[in-house]
Amino acid sequence: QLVESGGGSVQAGGSLRLSCVVSGVTDSRNCMGWFRQAPGKEREAVAGLYLGGGSPYYADSVKGRFTISQDSAKNTVYLQMNSLKPEDTAMYYCAAAFLLPTRYARSWYMQSDYPYWGQGTQVTVS
């Protein structure tokens, strides 16, 4: 089970930190991703993290503004979002997968590689 929290409404330029608490599949995942879906648009990848180490992955649209991180002791993955823009408004989802690092490097943005998904948390930037 993946449970997101931390969404809300914020003015442009503001910050939010999303959290994703993982339970039940902790032994079945070594990769975590954040995705988002804006109204009328397809869901897109935002950030990915191989939990065993290495540099995170980001969509070009959020590079330099968003940071993905983990607290392994809490089975929690975070998405720190700074300098938010109205175009960041979307439902944000976390997802989990178990992949080899070489595969994940090529496919971190592919929704089909993530079998476990949360219900989402809404972020609105005005």
Secondary structure by P-SEA (a helix, b strand, c coil): cccccbbbbbcccbbbbbbbbbccccccccccccccccccccccccccccccccbbbbcccccccbbbbbcccccbbbbbbcccccccccbbbbbbbbccaaaaaacccccccccccccbbbbbcc
